[in-house]
Amino acid sequence: MPNLHFELVTPEKLLRSEDVHMVVVPGIEGDFAVLEGHAPFMTVIRPGEIAIYSSATTVTGRIAIEGGFAEVNDKGLTILAEAATEVA
């Protein structure tokens, strides 16, 4: 059941704003997963691929990003990416 609010923003536009189960993000110190209730933090992200999960085992989207920042707070996960492209 999706319960984490996820937003992906680039300088041009808001690309995603949806409730999901989990998002795996390419952090500067390694990939990390964010689920509902994750501890608040902010980090730099490296170029790589974001994986969006609608359930524990179902990937519903992959997005290539060119780096940026990720913030987790009580409202969910927000990624501010320098550039982002949907992966087919």
Biopython code that builds the backbone (N, CA, C, O; Angstrom):
import numpy as np
from Bio.PDB.StructureBuilder import StructureBuilder

atoms = [
    (1, "MET", "N", (0.841, -1.185, 0.000)),
    (1, "MET", "CA", (0.000, 0.000, 0.000)),
    (1, "MET", "C", (0.882, 1.242, 0.000)),
    (1, "MET", "O", (1.700, 1.410, 0.904)),
    (2, "PRO", "N", (0.736, 2.111, -0.987)),
    (2, "PRO", "CA", (1.533, 3.336, -1.045)),
    (2, "PRO", "C", (1.218, 4.263, 0.121)),
    (2, "PRO", "O", (0.051, 4.523, 0.416)),
    (3, "ASN", "N", (2.258, 4.760, 0.785)),
    (3, "ASN", "CA", (2.016, 5.650, 1.911)),
    (3, "ASN", "C", (3.132, 6.664, 2.136)),
    (3, "ASN", "O", (3.118, 7.375, 3.141)),
    (4, "LEU", "N", (4.091, 6.746, 1.229)),
    (4, "LEU", "CA", (5.149, 7.745, 1.286)),
    (4, "LEU", "C", (4.878, 8.765, 0.189)),
    (4, "LEU", "O", (4.728, 8.397, -0.976)),
    (5, "HIS", "N", (4.814, 10.037, 0.550)),
    (5, "HIS", "CA", (4.618, 11.051, -0.488)),
    (5, "HIS", "C", (5.970, 11.379, -1.107)),
    (5, "HIS", "O", (6.925, 11.686, -0.394)),
    (6, "PHE", "N", (6.054, 11.315, -2.440)),
    (6, "PHE", "CA", (7.295, 11.504, -3.178)),
    (6, "PHE", "C", (7.116, 12.609, -4.205)),
    (6, "PHE", "O", (6.144, 12.618, -4.961)),
    (7, "GLU", "N", (8.067, 13.545, -4.227)),
    (7, "GLU", "CA", (8.072, 14.590, -5.249)),
    (7, "GLU", "C", (9.451, 14.665, -5.878)),
    (7, "GLU", "O", (10.469, 14.622, -5.187)),
    (8, "LEU", "N", (9.470, 14.777, -7.205)),
    (8, "LEU", "CA", (10.706, 14.944, -7.969)),
    (8, "LEU", "C", (10.585, 16.247, -8.742)),
    (8, "LEU", "O", (9.676, 16.429, -9.550)),
    (9, "VAL", "N", (11.532, 17.159, -8.473)),
    (9, "VAL", "CA", (11.487, 18.492, -9.058)),
    (9, "VAL", "C", (12.802, 18.768, -9.789)),
    (9, "VAL", "O", (13.879, 18.464, -9.276)),
    (10, "THR", "N", (12.709, 19.345, -10.988)),
    (10, "THR", "CA", (13.881, 19.829, -11.715)),
    (10, "THR", "C", (13.741, 21.349, -11.829)),
    (10, "THR", "O", (12.691, 21.893, -11.488)),
    (11, "PRO", "N", (14.776, 22.038, -12.302)),
    (11, "PRO", "CA", (14.631, 23.490, -12.478)),
    (11, "PRO", "C", (13.501, 23.867, -13.439)),
    (11, "PRO", "O", (12.959, 24.969, -13.354)),
    (12, "GLU", "N", (13.146, 22.959, -14.349)),
    (12, "GLU", "CA", (12.100, 23.262, -15.325)),
    (12, "GLU", "C", (10.684, 23.013, -14.822)),
    (12, "GLU", "O", (9.768, 23.776, -15.129)),
    (13, "LYS", "N", (10.498, 21.909, -14.022)),
    (13, "LYS", "CA", (9.127, 21.568, -13.631)),
    (13, "LYS", "C", (9.079, 20.502, -12.549)),
    (13, "LYS", "O", (10.090, 19.888, -12.210)),
    (14, "LEU", "N", (7.894, 20.302, -12.024)),
    (14, "LEU", "CA", (7.600, 19.206, -11.112)),
    (14, "LEU", "C", (7.336, 17.969, -11.965)),
    (14, "LEU", "O", (6.358, 17.932, -12.711)),
    (15, "LEU", "N", (8.196, 16.955, -11.863)),
    (15, "LEU", "CA", (8.050, 15.753, -12.688)),
    (15, "LEU", "C", (7.143, 14.703, -12.062)),
    (15, "LEU", "O", (6.382, 14.042, -12.769)),
    (16, "ARG", "N", (7.215, 14.546, -10.761)),
    (16, "ARG", "CA", (6.406, 13.549, -10.067)),
    (16, "ARG", "C", (5.907, 14.120, -8.752)),
    (16, "ARG", "O", (6.626, 14.847, -8.067)),
    (17, "SER", "N", (4.688, 13.793, -8.408)),
    (17, "SER", "CA", (4.116, 14.076, -7.107)),
    (17, "SER", "C", (3.089, 12.992, -6.869)),
    (17, "SER", "O", (1.978, 13.052, -7.397)),
    (18, "GLU", "N", (3.461, 11.991, -6.067)),
    (18, "GLU", "CA", (2.599, 10.828, -5.898)),
    (18, "GLU", "C", (2.899, 10.121, -4.590)),
    (18, "GLU", "O", (3.946, 10.332, -3.977)),
    (19, "ASP", "N", (1.963, 9.279, -4.171)),
    (19, "ASP", "CA", (2.166, 8.430, -3.010)),
    (19, "ASP", "C", (2.679, 7.083, -3.487)),
    (19, "ASP", "O", (2.114, 6.483, -4.401)),
    (20, "VAL", "N", (3.753, 6.611, -2.866)),
    (20, "VAL", "CA", (4.412, 5.372, -3.261)),
    (20, "VAL", "C", (4.719, 4.550, -2.016)),
    (20, "VAL", "O", (4.519, 5.011, -0.893)),
    (21, "HIS", "N", (5.206, 3.331, -2.223)),
    (21, "HIS", "CA", (5.608, 2.478, -1.109)),
    (21, "HIS", "C", (7.035, 2.813, -0.669)),
    (21, "HIS", "O", (7.309, 2.957, 0.523)),
    (22, "MET", "N", (7.952, 2.937, -1.658)),
    (22, "MET", "CA", (9.361, 3.144, -1.359)),
    (22, "MET", "C", (10.049, 3.764, -2.568)),
    (22, "MET", "O", (9.626, 3.569, -3.708)),
    (23, "VAL", "N", (11.118, 4.514, -2.303)),
    (23, "VAL", "CA", (11.960, 5.069, -3.362)),
    (23, "VAL", "C", (13.412, 4.752, -3.007)),
    (23, "VAL", "O", (13.845, 4.974, -1.876)),
    (24, "VAL", "N", (14.164, 4.227, -3.989)),
    (24, "VAL", "CA", (15.596, 3.980, -3.806)),
    (24, "VAL", "C", (16.341, 5.077, -4.560)),
    (24, "VAL", "O", (16.101, 5.308, -5.745)),
    (25, "VAL", "N", (17.246, 5.748, -3.853)),
    (25, "VAL", "CA", (17.907, 6.957, -4.362)),
    (25, "VAL", "C", (19.425, 6.747, -4.375)),
    (25, "VAL", "O", (19.971, 6.165, -3.438)),
    (26, "PRO", "N", (20.116, 7.216, -5.430)),
    (26, "PRO", "CA", (21.578, 7.114, -5.464)),
    (26, "PRO", "C", (22.235, 8.223, -4.638)),
    (26, "PRO", "O", (22.507, 9.310, -5.148)),
    (27, "GLY", "N", (22.479, 7.943, -3.385)),
    (27, "GLY", "CA", (23.109, 8.919, -2.505)),
    (27, "GLY", "C", (24.597, 9.042, -2.771)),
    (27, "GLY", "O", (25.196, 8.165, -3.394)),
    (28, "ILE", "N", (25.182, 10.101, -2.310)),
    (28, "ILE", "CA", (26.599, 10.354, -2.529)),
    (28, "ILE", "C", (27.459, 9.297, -1.834)),
    (28, "ILE", "O", (28.576, 9.029, -2.277)),
    (29, "GLU", "N", (26.960, 8.692, -0.753)),
    (29, "GLU", "CA", (27.700, 7.654, -0.036)),
    (29, "GLU", "C", (27.144, 6.262, -0.305)),
    (29, "GLU", "O", (27.507, 5.310, 0.385)),
    (30, "GLY", "N", (26.285, 6.133, -1.280)),
    (30, "GLY", "CA", (25.678, 4.841, -1.618)),
    (30, "GLY", "C", (24.180, 4.970, -1.751)),
    (30, "GLY", "O", (23.593, 5.955, -1.303)),
    (31, "ASP", "N", (23.558, 3.977, -2.366)),
    (31, "ASP", "CA", (22.109, 3.993, -2.546)),
    (31, "ASP", "C", (21.410, 3.872, -1.192)),
    (31, "ASP", "O", (21.899, 3.195, -0.288)),
    (32, "PHE", "N", (20.254, 4.542, -1.065)),
    (32, "PHE", "CA", (19.455, 4.421, 0.151)),
    (32, "PHE", "C", (17.983, 4.345, -0.223)),
    (32, "PHE", "O", (17.547, 4.905, -1.229)),
    (33, "ALA", "N", (17.227, 3.636, 0.615)),
    (33, "ALA", "CA", (15.789, 3.480, 0.404)),
    (33, "ALA", "C", (15.041, 4.325, 1.427)),
    (33, "ALA", "O", (15.456, 4.439, 2.581)),
    (34, "VAL", "N", (13.931, 4.917, 0.986)),
    (34, "VAL", "CA", (13.104, 5.718, 1.872)),
    (34, "VAL", "C", (11.704, 5.117, 1.895)),
    (34, "VAL", "O", (11.072, 4.938, 0.854)),
    (35, "LEU", "N", (11.236, 4.811, 3.092)),
    (35, "LEU", "CA", (9.888, 4.332, 3.344)),
    (35, "LEU", "C", (9.188, 5.330, 4.261)),
    (35, "LEU", "O", (9.831, 6.217, 4.823)),
    (36, "GLU", "N", (7.884, 5.189, 4.412)),
    (36, "GLU", "CA", (7.154, 6.045, 5.339)),
    (36, "GLU", "C", (7.763, 5.921, 6.732)),
    (36, "GLU", "O", (8.105, 4.822, 7.169)),
    (37, "GLY", "N", (7.896, 7.043, 7.424)),
    (37, "GLY", "CA", (8.424, 7.032, 8.777)),
    (37, "GLY", "C", (9.941, 7.119, 8.849)),
    (37, "GLY", "O", (10.510, 7.015, 9.936)),
    (38, "HIS", "N", (10.608, 7.307, 7.708)),
    (38, "HIS", "CA", (12.068, 7.424, 7.699)),
    (38, "HIS", "C", (12.496, 8.637, 8.521)),
    (38, "HIS", "O", (11.789, 9.644, 8.562)),
    (39, "ALA", "N", (13.637, 8.541, 9.166)),
    (39, "ALA", "CA", (14.172, 9.660, 9.942)),
    (39, "ALA", "C", (14.456, 10.841, 9.013)),
    (39, "ALA", "O", (14.922, 10.641, 7.891)),
    (40, "PRO", "N", (14.186, 12.050, 9.457)),
    (40, "PRO", "CA", (14.451, 13.229, 8.628)),
    (40, "PRO", "C", (15.948, 13.395, 8.357)),
    (40, "PRO", "O", (16.778, 13.199, 9.245)),
    (41, "PHE", "N", (16.272, 13.753, 7.139)),
    (41, "PHE", "CA", (17.644, 14.100, 6.787)),
    (41, "PHE", "C", (17.674, 14.760, 5.422)),
    (41, "PHE", "O", (16.684, 14.757, 4.690)),
    (42, "MET", "N", (18.833, 15.330, 5.089)),
    (42, "MET", "CA", (19.042, 15.944, 3.782)),
    (42, "MET", "C", (20.409, 15.505, 3.302)),
    (42, "MET", "O", (21.351, 15.443, 4.093)),
    (43, "THR", "N", (20.537, 15.194, 1.998)),
    (43, "THR", "CA", (21.801, 14.714, 1.463)),
    (43, "THR", "C", (21.967, 15.102, 0.006)),
    (43, "THR", "O", (20.997, 15.409, -0.687)),
    (44, "VAL", "N", (23.195, 15.082, -0.441)),
    (44, "VAL", "CA", (23.516, 15.263, -1.855)),
    (44, "VAL", "C", (23.294, 13.920, -2.542)),
    (44, "VAL", "O", (23.594, 12.868, -1.977)),
    (45, "ILE", "N", (22.768, 13.961, -3.761)),
    (45, "ILE", "CA", (22.630, 12.721, -4.528)),
    (45, "ILE", "C", (23.541, 12.791, -5.745)),
    (45, "ILE", "O", (23.798, 13.864, -6.292)),
    (46, "ARG", "N", (24.024, 11.622, -6.157)),
    (46, "ARG", "CA", (24.936, 11.542, -7.289)),
    (46, "ARG", "C", (24.149, 11.194, -8.548)),
    (46, "ARG", "O", (23.001, 10.761, -8.453)),
    (47, "PRO", "N", (24.742, 11.373, -9.717)),
    (47, "PRO", "CA", (24.079, 10.915, -10.944)),
    (47, "PRO", "C", (23.822, 9.412, -10.861)),
    (47, "PRO", "O", (24.676, 8.650, -10.410)),
    (48, "GLY", "N", (22.655, 9.004, -11.294)),
    (48, "GLY", "CA", (22.271, 7.598, -11.221)),
    (48, "GLY", "C", (20.816, 7.421, -11.568)),
    (48, "GLY", "O", (20.257, 8.171, -12.368)),
    (49, "GLU", "N", (20.200, 6.413, -10.956)),
    (49, "GLU", "CA", (18.820, 6.075, -11.272)),
    (49, "GLU", "C", (17.994, 5.930, -10.002)),
    (49, "GLU", "O", (18.401, 5.252, -9.058)),
    (50, "ILE", "N", (16.831, 6.575, -9.987)),
    (50, "ILE", "CA", (15.867, 6.448, -8.899)),
    (50, "ILE", "C", (14.923, 5.302, -9.259)),
    (50, "ILE", "O", (14.446, 5.223, -10.391)),
    (51, "ALA", "N", (14.656, 4.421, -8.306)),
    (51, "ALA", "CA", (13.672, 3.348, -8.501)),
    (51, "ALA", "C", (12.475, 3.631, -7.601)),
    (51, "ALA", "O", (12.627, 3.838, -6.397)),
    (52, "ILE", "N", (11.279, 3.638, -8.199)),
    (52, "ILE", "CA", (10.044, 3.926, -7.477)),
    (52, "ILE", "C", (9.249, 2.636, -7.344)),
    (52, "ILE", "O", (8.981, 1.964, -8.341)),
    (53, "TYR", "N", (8.868, 2.285, -6.111)),
    (53, "TYR", "CA", (8.151, 1.044, -5.823)),
    (53, "TYR", "C", (6.721, 1.336, -5.392)),
    (53, "TYR", "O", (6.492, 2.214, -4.560)),
    (54, "SER", "N", (5.752, 0.602, -5.955)),
    (54, "SER", "CA", (4.361, 0.727, -5.513)),
    (54, "SER", "C", (4.052, -0.272, -4.405)),
    (54, "SER", "O", (3.081, -0.102, -3.668)),
    (55, "SER", "N", (4.878, -1.320, -4.282)),
    (55, "SER", "CA", (4.799, -2.295, -3.191)),
    (55, "SER", "C", (6.227, -2.743, -2.907)),
    (55, "SER", "O", (7.165, -2.272, -3.551)),
    (56, "ALA", "N", (6.397, -3.641, -1.956)),
    (56, "ALA", "CA", (7.741, -4.068, -1.569)),
    (56, "ALA", "C", (8.522, -4.712, -2.706)),
    (56, "ALA", "O", (9.753, -4.708, -2.689)),
    (57, "THR", "N", (7.822, -5.266, -3.695)),
    (57, "THR", "CA", (8.501, -5.987, -4.779)),
    (57, "THR", "C", (8.190, -5.468, -6.181)),
    (57, "THR", "O", (8.677, -6.036, -7.159)),
    (58, "THR", "N", (7.406, -4.423, -6.304)),
    (58, "THR", "CA", (6.979, -3.943, -7.619)),
    (58, "THR", "C", (7.552, -2.566, -7.942)),
    (58, "THR", "O", (7.176, -1.566, -7.331)),
    (59, "VAL", "N", (8.470, -2.528, -8.916)),
    (59, "VAL", "CA", (9.026, -1.263, -9.381)),
    (59, "VAL", "C", (8.091, -0.699, -10.436)),
    (59, "VAL", "O", (7.821, -1.352, -11.443)),
    (60, "THR", "N", (7.594, 0.514, -10.210)),
    (60, "THR", "CA", (6.659, 1.123, -11.156)),
    (60, "THR", "C", (7.284, 2.243, -11.971)),
    (60, "THR", "O", (6.657, 2.773, -12.888)),
    (61, "GLY", "N", (8.521, 2.606, -11.637)),
    (61, "GLY", "CA", (9.177, 3.660, -12.403)),
    (61, "GLY", "C", (10.658, 3.715, -12.129)),
    (61, "GLY", "O", (11.120, 3.423, -11.026)),
    (62, "ARG", "N", (11.394, 4.096, -13.154)),
    (62, "ARG", "CA", (12.836, 4.328, -13.036)),
    (62, "ARG", "C", (13.131, 5.662, -13.716)),
    (62, "ARG", "O", (12.679, 5.924, -14.830)),
    (63, "ILE", "N", (13.892, 6.486, -13.027)),
    (63, "ILE", "CA", (14.199, 7.812, -13.543)),
    (63, "ILE", "C", (15.698, 8.055, -13.408)),
    (63, "ILE", "O", (16.257, 7.947, -12.317)),
    (64, "ALA", "N", (16.339, 8.384, -14.523)),
    (64, "ALA", "CA", (17.760, 8.749, -14.502)),
    (64, "ALA", "C", (17.869, 10.194, -14.060)),
    (64, "ALA", "O", (17.147, 11.060, -14.555)),
    (65, "ILE", "N", (18.785, 10.455, -13.115)),
    (65, "ILE", "CA", (18.974, 11.818, -12.637)),
    (65, "ILE", "C", (20.443, 12.217, -12.759)),
    (65, "ILE", "O", (21.335, 11.370, -12.793)),
    (66, "GLU", "N", (20.666, 13.510, -12.823)),
    (66, "GLU", "CA", (22.013, 14.057, -12.992)),
    (66, "GLU", "C", (22.548, 14.672, -11.709)),
    (66, "GLU", "O", (23.370, 15.587, -11.758)),
    (67, "GLY", "N", (22.097, 14.184, -10.569)),
    (67, "GLY", "CA", (22.552, 14.721, -9.291)),
    (67, "GLY", "C", (21.590, 15.747, -8.741)),
    (67, "GLY", "O", (20.626, 16.133, -9.401)),
    (68, "GLY", "N", (21.860, 16.184, -7.528)),
    (68, "GLY", "CA", (21.001, 17.157, -6.879)),
    (68, "GLY", "C", (20.972, 16.935, -5.383)),
    (68, "GLY", "O", (21.992, 16.599, -4.780)),
    (69, "PHE", "N", (19.793, 17.123, -4.773)),
    (69, "PHE", "CA", (19.617, 16.990, -3.331)),
    (69, "PHE", "C", (18.354, 16.200, -3.036)),
    (69, "PHE", "O", (17.392, 16.234, -3.803)),
    (70, "ALA", "N", (18.369, 15.480, -1.902)),
    (70, "ALA", "CA", (17.186, 14.777, -1.424)),
    (70, "ALA", "C", (16.908, 15.223, 0.003)),
    (70, "ALA", "O", (17.828, 15.366, 0.808)),
    (71, "GLU", "N", (15.642, 15.441, 0.310)),
    (71, "GLU", "CA", (15.234, 15.791, 1.664)),
    (71, "GLU", "C", (14.112, 14.872, 2.099)),
    (71, "GLU", "O", (13.117, 14.706, 1.393)),
    (72, "VAL", "N", (14.282, 14.276, 3.269)),
    (72, "VAL", "CA", (13.233, 13.465, 3.882)),
    (72, "VAL", "C", (12.770, 14.223, 5.115)),
    (72, "VAL", "O", (13.576, 14.614, 5.959)),
    (73, "ASN", "N", (11.448, 14.428, 5.207)),
    (73, "ASN", "CA", (10.885, 15.075, 6.394)),
    (73, "ASN", "C", (9.541, 14.429, 6.698)),
    (73, "ASN", "O", (9.190, 13.409, 6.104)),
    (74, "ASP", "N", (8.789, 15.018, 7.619)),
    (74, "ASP", "CA", (7.510, 14.417, 8.005)),
    (74, "ASP", "C", (6.475, 14.445, 6.882)),
    (74, "ASP", "O", (5.451, 13.768, 6.979)),
    (75, "LYS", "N", (6.720, 15.215, 5.818)),
    (75, "LYS", "CA", (5.802, 15.265, 4.675)),
    (75, "LYS", "C", (6.150, 14.235, 3.608)),
    (75, "LYS", "O", (5.334, 13.970, 2.725)),
    (76, "GLY", "N", (7.359, 13.640, 3.670)),
    (76, "GLY", "CA", (7.754, 12.638, 2.681)),
    (76, "GLY", "C", (9.151, 12.889, 2.142)),
    (76, "GLY", "O", (10.009, 13.435, 2.835)),
    (77, "LEU", "N", (9.368, 12.482, 0.894)),
    (77, "LEU", "CA", (10.662, 12.607, 0.218)),
    (77, "LEU", "C", (10.541, 13.586, -0.936)),
    (77, "LEU", "O", (9.661, 13.459, -1.787)),
    (78, "THR", "N", (11.435, 14.562, -0.953)),
    (78, "THR", "CA", (11.515, 15.502, -2.069)),
    (78, "THR", "C", (12.914, 15.429, -2.650)),
    (78, "THR", "O", (13.904, 15.539, -1.926)),
    (79, "ILE", "N", (12.991, 15.241, -3.973)),
    (79, "ILE", "CA", (14.267, 15.244, -4.667)),
    (79, "ILE", "C", (14.302, 16.459, -5.581)),
    (79, "ILE", "O", (13.411, 16.666, -6.405)),
    (80, "LEU", "N", (15.358, 17.261, -5.417)),
    (80, "LEU", "CA", (15.603, 18.398, -6.291)),
    (80, "LEU", "C", (16.746, 17.979, -7.202)),
    (80, "LEU", "O", (17.907, 18.006, -6.796)),
    (81, "ALA", "N", (16.425, 17.592, -8.425)),
    (81, "ALA", "CA", (17.413, 17.062, -9.360)),
    (81, "ALA", "C", (17.853, 18.127, -10.345)),
    (81, "ALA", "O", (17.061, 18.976, -10.755)),
    (82, "GLU", "N", (19.126, 18.076, -10.722)),
    (82, "GLU", "CA", (19.638, 19.002, -11.725)),
    (82, "GLU", "C", (18.979, 18.733, -13.076)),
    (82, "GLU", "O", (18.672, 19.666, -13.818)),
    (83, "ALA", "N", (18.760, 17.448, -13.395)),
    (83, "ALA", "CA", (18.040, 17.022, -14.597)),
    (83, "ALA", "C", (17.534, 15.615, -14.354)),
    (83, "ALA", "O", (18.131, 14.863, -13.585)),
    (84, "ALA", "N", (16.436, 15.254, -15.007)),
    (84, "ALA", "CA", (15.864, 13.924, -14.825)),
    (84, "ALA", "C", (15.164, 13.481, -16.101)),
    (84, "ALA", "O", (14.547, 14.281, -16.804)),
    (85, "THR", "N", (15.278, 12.160, -16.385)),
    (85, "THR", "CA", (14.675, 11.578, -17.580)),
    (85, "THR", "C", (14.084, 10.217, -17.242)),
    (85, "THR", "O", (14.743, 9.385, -16.619)),
    (86, "GLU", "N", (12.840, 9.992, -17.655)),
    (86, "GLU", "CA", (12.219, 8.677, -17.450)),
    (86, "GLU", "C", (13.021, 7.616, -18.205)),
    (86, "GLU", "O", (13.439, 7.838, -19.342)),
    (87, "VAL", "N", (13.231, 6.462, -17.564)),
    (87, "VAL", "CA", (13.919, 5.347, -18.203)),
    (87, "VAL", "C", (12.865, 4.397, -18.741)),
    (87, "VAL", "O", (11.951, 4.000, -18.018)),
    (88, "ALA", "N", (12.992, 4.031, -20.008)),
    (88, "ALA", "CA", (11.976, 3.166, -20.637)),
    (88, "ALA", "C", (12.008, 1.758, -20.134)),
    (88, "ALA", "O", (11.214, 0.927, -20.575)),
]
sb = StructureBuilder()
sb.init_structure("model")
sb.init_model(0)
sb.init_chain("A")
sb.init_seg("    ")
for serial, (resi, resn, name, xyz) in enumerate(atoms, 1):
    if name == "N":
        sb.init_residue(resn, " ", resi, " ")
    sb.init_atom(name, np.array(xyz, "f"), 0.0, 1.0, " ", f" {name:<3s}", serial, name[0])
structure = sb.get_structure()
